[in-house]
């Protein structure tokens, strides 16, 4: 894969299931150039919450994070999940370091205000300091960044990992001479015209195409926030944005976001 600075995001089954996680980590080794890996771990956080007697609460696919749920999220995202990913990258001889958004003042957020929903300790991004990662990237180290951020006043916050990945890719595009690629890893091979048919991949997805698919009901509710973040990164100047599973990304058969269908179809 061509030399670029790449931000890869994976979550859910892709980082929690052993076989799926191996495929993700093996894919990371294929990217040429500096790499940042952003991860979630929501299903594991939900499972631990239930074991502790704390019932997870969601709204439109997003997690409501009260004080107890925040403690669980920090334990899972910044602890077990983050360090396991780092250890497994090290086993592949890929130097890595695990970070949260609080480390190095990497991702500063504000607590989401109460509106129709009280989201609790959910953070919306205010600033991303990717300059702090440049010495690590220059030394060939892969930062593994979890979805825990902070507000600059000592409060940890839970922030959507898809949003973090898009914001980091955008910030890198503004601070590095390298072209920047954003990759969202999915369970499916890409954005599909028919959710029941993995062969119905949309190879190039423009904003107009997305609206048409969304209007037709082809876009699953849970995919909409991800695509919103992905298109926001593309509009902000990120050079390439891809969505697919490890196999389709490696083969260049995933979905690439474009401004229009006349855009380049170069493989990742």
N, C-alpha and C positions, 0 to 999 in steps of 0.2 A: 504494500500500500504506500502511496506516495508520501513524501516527507512533509508533514504538517504538524502543528501543535493540535493535539486531539483531546477533547473532553468527552469521556464516555460515562453514561449514566446507566445503572442497572439496579433493579430492586425486585421485591416480591420473590417469586419462585426462583428467579435467576440467580439470586444470591443465597437463598435458603436451602434449595435442593442440591445435594452433593454433585450429582451428574451435571445439572444445569450450570452450577457455579464453576465446575471445571472447564466447561465449554467457554464460559465468559472469560475466565482468566487466561485460557489458552489463546483466545482471540486477542486479548490485550497485547500479547507478545508480537502480533503481526503488524501492529502500527509502527511506522517509521517516524521518528521525531519525538519530541517531548509529549508526555501523556499525563493527564489528570483523570482519576477514576472517582466518580461520585456515586454513592450508594444509599439506598433506603434500607428497609427491613421491617416494614409495617406488620406483616403477618406474624413474624416472630414476637414483635412487641405486643400484639394483640393476644397471642397465646400465653406469654408470660403474665400479662395483665390478668387474664382469667385465672391463672394458677394462683395469683395473689389476691383473688377476690375482687378485682377491679374490672368492671364490664366496660370494654372499649365503646366509645361513642363516635359516630361518623355523621357527616352531613355532606351530601352530594359527592361522596367518594373521598372526602378530606377528613382528617382526624381532628376531633376536638380534644384539646390537651389541657386537662386540669392539672393541679399540682402533683397529684399522685401519678397521673399518666406521664407527666414530664419526667419524673424520676425513672419510670420504666423505660421511656424512650432513650434517655441518656445511657442507662445501663446496657440496652440492646444496641443502639446505633453506634455510640462512641466507645462502647466496651466490647462485648462479645463479637458482634458482627464485624466491626472495624478491624479488630486485631486478628480475627481469623482470616480475613481477606489479605491483610498485610503478611501474615505468616505464610499463606499459600502462594503469594507472589514471591516471597523470599525463597520458597522451595523451588520455584521456577527460575531461580537466579536472576530475578528482577528486583533490584533494590527498591524498597518502598517504605513510606512512613505514613502512619495513620494520624489524621487530623480532624478536629471539629472546626466549625466556623469561629469558635472562640479562640482557638490557637492562632497566634500571630495576628490577632485582630482581622482574621481572614474575611469573615462575613458578619457585618453588623446589621442588625435588624431592629425594627420597632414592633412592639406588641400590637397585634391587630386589634383595632378598636371594636367595642361591642356594638353590634347592629342588630339585624334580625336574629343573628346567632352570636352567642358568647363563645368565641373560639378558645378562650383560656390563654395558655402560654404558647400561642402560635405566632411566629414572627414573619413579618413582611420585610423584604430586603431593602436596605437603605444604601449600603456601600459594600463593595467587594474589593479587597486589597490583594489582587493577584501578584503585585510586585513582590510580595513576601515569598512567593513560591519560586521566583526566578532562580535564586541560588541553588535550590533543590533540583529543579529541572535541568539547570546547567550541569549539575553533577551526575545526571543520569538517574535521578531518584524519582519514583512515581508517588506523588501525593495521593493518598486514599482518603477522600473527604466524606464525612457522614453528614446527616441532615440536622445536626444540632448547631445552633448559632448563638449569638448573644446580643445584648442591647447596649454594650459599652458601660453599663452601670452595675455590672455584676449579675445580671439576670440571664440565665440560659433560656433559650427558646427553641421550639420545634418548627422547622421550616421545610416546606415541600422540596424533595430532592430534585424533581424535574425543574423547578424554578431555580434552584441553586445551580444546576448544570448550565442552564441557558444564561444565567447572569454571569457565571464564570467565563463561559465562552465569549460572551459579549465584551467583558472586561479585558480578556486576553487580546481580542481583536483590536482594541484601542491602545494596547501597550506593547505589543510584540511585532517585529517585522515579519514573522512567519505567517503564512495563511493558517486559518483556524477552522477546524472541523468539529462539529458537535454530533455525537452519536447517541441515540436513545435505543437501548436494547429492550426488545419485547419478547414475549412468548411466541408471537406470530412472526412470519417472515417479512411483514411490512404492513402498510395500510392496505386493507382489503376492500374490494368492491362488494364482495359477498363474504360475510363473516364465517360462513360454513365451508368456504373453499379457499384453502391456502394457496391455490394457484392463481387466485384473482388479485395478485399484487398490483397496486398502482405504482408504476416505476417512477413517474414524475408527478408530484402533487403541487399544484399552484394554489394560491388563495381562492381563485374562482372555482377550481375543481373541488377544493375542500368544502366550500359553501354548498356546491351542488350535491356532494355526497352526504353532507350533514343534513341537508333538507330532505334527502331521500330516505334518511334513517339508517344509512350504511355505517355511519360513524358511531361506535359505541360510546355511551355516556362517559365512561372512564377514560377514553382516549382523547376527549375534547380538551381537557386542561393541558395534557401533554403536547397536543398539536398547537394549542395557543402559545405555549412557551417556545416551541420549536419555531413557529413562524415569527414570533417576536425577535428571536435571535437572528433569524435570516434577515429580517427588516433592519436590524441594528448593524448589519455588515458582516456577520459570520459567513465565511466563504462556502462551507458545505454543511448541510444538515441532513442526516440519514436516520431512518427508523427501520428496525428489523431485528431478527434474531441472530445469534452468532453465525450460523451457517449462511444466511442470506447476506449478511454484511460482508463476510469473508469472500463470498463469491461475487459481490457487486450486483446482487439481484434484489436488494432491499428497496425501500421507498426513499427517494431523494426529494427534498422540498426545493422548489424553484419559484422564482418570481413570476415566470410564465412558462408555458409548455415549450417555448423555443429555446430554453436554456440548455446548457451543455449537459450531456448524459454520461460524462466521464465517471468511471468506477472509483470507489474509495481507495 
